[in-house]
Amino acid sequence: RSRCISEGIRSVYPGSVTGFYTPEETETFTPPKELGKVEIVAPVDLGSIEEDIPQLDNGEIPTNRFNIAKHALFVPGQSEPYATYLTTEDWQEGFADLVKRIYDSPKLDNQEKMEKHNALRDVNESFMKSWTGTQTAKLLEVISTIRSR
């Protein structure tokens, strides 16, 4: 009877009894298998691995491997990055900040603002194409909010 009750509770409310067992249930448990001994291995020098090294858009391999994880934000007319970020989310914030500056500029008319925004998008297009749909939608939502103000 108690076994039936505990099975019923597990099937209806599994989170409420996780890790709790009746004494009858523990009697039927099989002892754990012998997994063997743990082998300690020497650490691998990541600098010696030459496979799967990401390449820059121009085909070059970065000389400083610590820069591989950085995401470069480019502005039109400059060959060097305007800024680098460690995460895509930080990069998107930096991009959105530049777009906000463009649309907040009193010196530009609407046509010029759109042209500058498109040029900024175009120079960063190769990185933006690597995103998931969710990442793209998030940035488009932020930009839409900026443009509507």
C-alpha positions as CSV (number, residue, x, y, z in Angstrom):
1,R,0.0,0.0,0.0
2,S,2.7,2.5,0.9
3,R,4.6,1.7,-2.2
4,C,1.6,2.4,-4.3
5,I,1.0,5.8,-2.5
6,S,4.7,6.8,-3.0
7,E,4.6,5.9,-6.7
8,G,1.4,7.9,-7.1
9,I,2.9,10.9,-5.4
10,R,6.1,10.6,-7.6
11,S,4.1,10.5,-10.8
12,V,1.8,13.5,-9.9
13,Y,4.1,15.7,-7.8
14,P,7.7,14.5,-8.5
15,G,9.4,17.7,-7.2
16,S,7.8,17.2,-3.7
17,V,9.5,13.9,-3.0
18,T,12.8,14.1,-4.9
19,G,15.4,12.3,-2.9
20,F,13.0,10.8,-0.4
21,Y,12.3,7.1,-0.3
22,T,10.3,4.8,1.9
23,P,12.2,2.1,3.8
24,E,10.6,-0.5,1.6
25,E,11.9,1.2,-1.5
26,T,15.4,1.3,-0.3
27,E,15.4,-2.4,0.4
28,T,15.0,-3.1,-3.4
29,F,17.9,-0.8,-4.4
30,T,20.9,-2.5,-6.0
31,P,24.3,-1.5,-4.7
32,P,26.3,0.8,-6.9
33,K,28.8,-0.6,-9.4
34,E,32.5,-0.3,-8.8
35,L,33.6,2.5,-11.1
36,G,37.3,1.9,-10.8
37,K,40.1,4.2,-9.8
38,V,40.4,7.9,-10.8
39,E,43.3,8.6,-13.1
40,I,44.9,12.0,-12.8
41,V,46.1,13.4,-16.1
42,A,48.5,16.2,-16.7
43,P,47.0,19.5,-17.9
44,V,47.1,20.2,-21.7
45,D,49.0,23.3,-23.0
46,L,46.3,25.0,-25.0
47,G,49.0,26.9,-26.9
48,S,50.2,23.7,-28.5
49,I,46.8,22.9,-30.1
50,E,46.7,24.2,-33.7
51,E,43.3,22.8,-34.7
52,D,40.1,24.8,-34.9
53,I,41.7,28.2,-34.3
54,P,39.1,30.8,-35.4
55,Q,40.1,33.1,-38.2
56,L,39.3,36.8,-38.6
57,D,37.1,38.0,-41.4
58,N,40.2,38.7,-43.5
59,G,41.4,35.1,-43.1
60,E,44.2,35.9,-40.7
61,I,44.7,34.0,-37.5
62,P,44.9,36.2,-34.4
63,T,48.4,36.4,-32.9
64,N,47.1,36.9,-29.4
65,R,44.9,34.0,-28.6
66,F,43.3,35.9,-25.7
67,N,41.7,38.2,-28.2
68,I,39.8,35.3,-29.9
69,A,36.9,35.7,-27.4
70,K,36.5,39.4,-28.0
71,H,33.9,40.7,-30.3
72,A,35.1,43.8,-32.3
73,L,32.7,46.6,-33.1
74,F,33.6,48.5,-36.2
75,V,32.6,51.9,-37.4
76,P,32.6,52.9,-41.1
77,G,35.8,54.3,-42.5
78,Q,38.1,52.8,-39.8
79,S,40.2,49.6,-40.1
80,E,40.7,49.2,-36.4
81,P,37.8,48.3,-34.1
82,Y,36.0,51.1,-32.4
83,A,35.7,48.8,-29.3
84,T,35.9,45.2,-28.3
85,Y,33.6,43.2,-26.1
86,L,33.8,39.8,-24.4
87,T,30.1,38.9,-24.9
88,T,27.6,39.3,-27.7
89,E,25.2,41.0,-25.2
90,D,27.9,43.6,-24.4
91,W,28.6,44.1,-28.1
92,Q,24.9,44.7,-28.7
93,E,24.8,47.3,-26.0
94,G,27.7,49.1,-27.6
95,F,26.1,48.9,-31.0
96,A,22.8,50.2,-29.7
97,D,24.6,53.0,-28.0
98,L,26.2,54.1,-31.3
99,V,22.8,53.8,-33.0
100,K,21.3,56.0,-30.3
101,R,24.0,58.6,-30.8
102,I,23.2,58.7,-34.5
103,Y,19.4,59.1,-34.0
104,D,19.9,61.7,-31.2
105,S,22.2,63.8,-33.3
106,P,20.6,67.2,-34.1
107,K,23.0,67.8,-36.9
108,L,21.6,65.0,-39.1
109,D,18.4,64.9,-41.0
110,N,16.3,61.6,-41.1
111,Q,17.9,60.5,-44.4
112,E,21.4,61.0,-43.1
113,K,20.6,59.2,-39.8
114,M,19.3,56.2,-41.8
115,E,22.4,56.2,-44.0
116,K,24.8,56.2,-41.1
117,H,22.8,53.5,-39.3
118,N,22.9,51.3,-42.4
119,A,26.6,51.9,-42.9
120,L,27.3,50.9,-39.2
121,R,25.2,47.8,-39.7
122,D,27.0,46.9,-43.0
123,V,30.5,47.1,-41.5
124,N,29.5,44.7,-38.7
125,E,27.3,42.4,-40.8
126,S,29.6,39.4,-40.8
127,F,29.6,39.2,-37.0
128,M,25.8,39.8,-36.8
129,K,25.1,36.9,-39.3
130,S,26.6,34.5,-36.8
131,W,23.9,35.2,-34.2
132,T,20.9,33.1,-33.3
133,G,17.4,34.3,-34.1
134,T,16.9,35.3,-30.5
135,Q,20.0,37.5,-30.4
136,T,19.0,39.2,-33.6
137,A,15.5,39.8,-32.4
138,K,16.8,41.3,-29.2
139,L,18.9,43.9,-31.0
140,L,16.2,44.7,-33.5
141,E,13.8,45.4,-30.6
142,V,16.3,47.7,-29.0
143,I,16.9,49.6,-32.3
144,S,13.2,49.8,-33.0
145,T,12.7,51.5,-29.7
146,I,15.6,53.9,-30.3
147,R,14.2,54.8,-33.8
148,S,10.7,55.3,-32.6
149,R,11.7,58.0,-30.1
